[in-house]
Structures are given as structure tokens and as C-alpha cells.
């Protein structure tokens, strides 16, 4: 399958730090990939660049065993250096066009969106391969950013459906709800219209990351 095909099939997207406190990054990555995670993003602003490169290369080796997509956050230079599948940028980072100029046509580019205008822009941007909507609930991983609530998920679901109704031949643009999502809240997110979710603490703080990832993936559509 191509990267694009794998992205279209992706439902569970896990973000993790380098797990310096636990000292178990490789074990953790094997666990979440074996549990059914489709995309893993390493995001850790507390480490130096050389440590981040080493962690990303480890992620790349583990992910290749499970056909899991590797995502890099913010650092297009590191995404290029380690041959990442995915580059993700926020609203105040590189624009999708700038990222595409640096990374070429084969890297998948994601965008964070926090309101309907940003979601519309992401859907209309030819350089955006997927986008995330949220944070649905407030989360300590994004301090100070207000929750968008489930209504935003419903609005984005309606927006994407209307786009396909207007142009059935339009290429689908996957999107993922993000922010405070765990096993208890995931059914609410799916009922609001999402088909994919980004999780952090629900897996990174779980006693058994493989079990946690597997339980989340089992709730998501095929």
C-alpha cells in the first residue's frame, strides 16, 4: 500500500514523547504498534536535536516492522533527515506549501485546526493530506488552548460530507479528532462524526500500552 492508502485507512494516531523518564521508548513503540496504532508521532520539546534524531530513527525501525506510519511534528528538517512518512504542522508553524517545498511530493502533510475556518482552509489546501480538529476537551498537552467541544467535531463531519456531496470525485481528506480523548470519551467522538482519533495520555500513561491501543482501535471503524 502507498503512504496515501495507509493514511486513508488510518484510524488510531498516537503521539508520544521520547519517554526519557520511563526509559522504555523501544518497548513502548513495539507495544503501541502491535496494539494496532496506525500512525505514531514523536513530539518532545524537552530533548536536544541529536536525541530527537536518535529517537525518530528508532521509531522508524520499529514502525517498519508493523507497517505503521511515522510522523514528525514541527521539524521539517528532521522529517527529511529521517525519511518520515508524515510531517505535521500547527497553525503558526510552516505552512503546508512551505513544508511541501522542503519535503517534496511523497511526504504526507498534516495540519492542526481549531475552528471551522481553519478546517475549511485545510480541506481546500492541495498540500494538506489530513488535518486534526480540537482539542475536543482541554488537555495538559496543550496548556492554555480552550476546548473546542464536540460541536466542532460535528461541524467538521458535516463540512466533509457536504464537500463529497458537492463533488463525489473529490479526493478524500482524512481528519482526526484530538484532545483529551480516551476509551470512555471515544464513543462520543465517533457519535459526533469522527472516524479517527489522536490520543496521548490514554496510551502513554496506560499500565499496558499495547492493551490500551488495542482497546481504542477496536472501538474505531475498520
N, C-alpha and C positions, 0 to 999 in steps of 0.2 A: 504494500500500500504506500502511496505517496504521503508526504507530510500533510498535504491538504486533506486527503481522505482520512488520515488518522485524527486530524483536528475535528473534522465533521462528525466523527464517531465518538469523540471525547465527551465525557460527562463529569468525571471527577478530577479536579485540579487541586493539587496540594502545594502550598507554599511552606517552606521551612527555612530556618536559619542554619548555620553550619554546625549547630549542636556542640559547641565547644564545652558548655557546662556538663553535658552528659558524656561527651567523648565517644559517641556511638554513631557517627554520621553514616558510615558504611552499612552497619547493621540496620539502622533506621531506613535507609533508602531501599535496601532489599525488602524490608518488611512492607513498606507502603506500595512499592511496585508489585510485589507478589499479591498484595491485597486487592489489586485492581485499579490503582491510580493510573489515569491516562496521561496526565501532564504533571511534572514536578518542577517547581520553580525554587531556586535558591535565592534567598533575599536576606542579606545580613550586612548591615552598615557598620557593624562593630569590628569587622575584621579588615586587615590590610589586603591590598590588591593581590599580593603573592599568595596569601592564604585563600582568597576567593577563587583564584585561578585553580589552585590545587583541589579545592572542594568541588568546583564545577567539572573538572576533569574526572574526578571520582564519580560524580553524578552521571556523567556521560558514559562511563564504563558500566555502571550498574544498570542504567536505563536501557542500554543496548541489549541487555540480557532479556528484557521484558517487553521490548518494543514501546517503551514509554517515551513521550516527548520531553525534551529538556528545555526549560525556559530560563532566560536570564532577565533580570529586572534592571532597568535604567542604563546599564553599561553596555552600549553598542560595541565598544572596543573589545570587551571581554566576550561578548556573544560571537563576534567574528573570530577571535583568537581560538576559542574552544570548539567552534563549529556547532553552536547551539541550534536547535530546531526552531526555537521561538524567542522573540525579543518582545518584552512588554514595557510600555512607557505610560507614565501618568500624564495628566493634562499640562504640567509645567516642565516636562522633560522634552526630549527630542520629538519633533512632530513625526507622524508616520512617514511623510515624504522624505524628511531628513534621514530617518532610520533606513528607509528603503534605498536611498542614495548610498549610504555607507555599507549596507549589508547585502544588497543585490536582490534578485527576484525570488530566491529559493527559501529565504528565512521567513517564517510566519511572524506577522507583526500584530501585537495586541495593544489595546488602548483602554485605560480606565475611564469610566463615565460616571458622573454623579448627579446628572439631571437629564431631562428629556432632550434638551437642545444638544447636549454633548452626545447622547445616544444617536440622535438623528445624524449628527455630523459623522460619527463613526460608521454608521450604516452607509452613508453616501461616499465615504472616502475610499477610493480604489486601492489605497495602500494598507487599509485595515483588514486583517484576516479574521479577527474576532475582537470582542470587547467584553468588559466586565462592568456590572452595574451594582452600585452600592456606595457605602456599606449599608446593607439592609438593616442591621442592628449596629449600635455603637460597639466598637471593639478596641481593646488596648493596642492592637497592632496598628491602628490609625488614630492616634490620640488627637482630640480636637476636631475631628471631622464628624459632623452631625449625621445621624442615621437618615437614610432616605426612605425607609419603611417599605412595606410590601406593595404599597400603591405604585411605587416606581417600577417594581418588577412587573406588575400588571400592565402598566403603561408601555413598557418596552415590549412585552409579549404582544400587545395589540399593535404596536408600531411595526414589528417584524412581520406579523401576519398580514397587515394591510399592505406592506411592501410586496409580499409574494402574491397577494390577490391582484394587485395592480400590474404586476409583471411576473407571471409564473415562470418565465425563463431566467429571471434574475438569479445570480449565484447566491446561495445561502451564506449568511454571515453568522456563525455561531456566537452565542453570548452566554456568559456565566454570571449568576448572582454571587455576590461576595459580601462578607461582613457579619461575623457572629453566628455563622451557620454551623449547626451540629446535628446529630442524629434526631433530636427532638424537634428542631425547627425546620429541618429539611422538607418534611411533608407540606408545611405551609408555603414554602418557597415554590415547590413543584405545583401546588394547587393554584398559585398566583400566575403560573405560566412558564416558569423557567424549566429548562431541560438539563442544565448543567450547573455545577456549584464549585466555587473555590472555598477551600477550608484551610484553616491554620491550626488553631488550638485543639479542635476536635480530633485531630490526628497527632499533632506534635506533643500534646500533653496527655495522650492516652496511655494507660499502662501497657496496652498491647496494640501498637500502631497497625500491625497487619490486620488484626481483627476489626479495629475501628475503621480502617479504609474499606475493608470488605463489607462491613455493615452499611456504610454510607453508599458504596457502589451498588449494593443490592436494592436500595431504595430508588435509585436513579433509573430512568428508562434505558432500554437496551440501545 
